[in-house]
Amino acid sequence: MSNTSAQETLLKARAKLLNELGTLSQLLHGSWVERYSVCSRAGCKCHRGERHGPRHYLVVNEAGRQRQKYIPNSQADMAMKGIAQYRRLLEIADQITQLNLALLRENAHANR
């Protein structure tokens, strides 16, 4: 494969990934936590092992500190989608890095 053809292939792959970035509008940078709890009512079933929950939280960093944000059950699917989009963002960044490194190598070979 010629240098120009290889560069074109790499550039097209990078453009495709950059276009995909525009579709990640709901991304959430955080960790998903499900909690089950015990209440203060003495006769409640939660004291016999049937805990209340799950309650959903998104753990995010704010000003260098971890914060847990409560996510209502009605919003859990949307939050999970946002977390999945963030994971995809990281994958895309890794792939673009590899493509850019390959482009640098191609340019170095062309300049010899």
Secondary structure as UniProt FT lines:
FT   HELIX           3..21
FT   TURN            22..23
FT   TURN            25..26
FT   STRAND          31..37
FT   TURN            42..43
FT   HELIX           45..48
FT   STRAND          52..62
FT   TURN            63..64
FT   STRAND          65..71
FT   HELIX           73..75
FT   HELIX           76..110
//
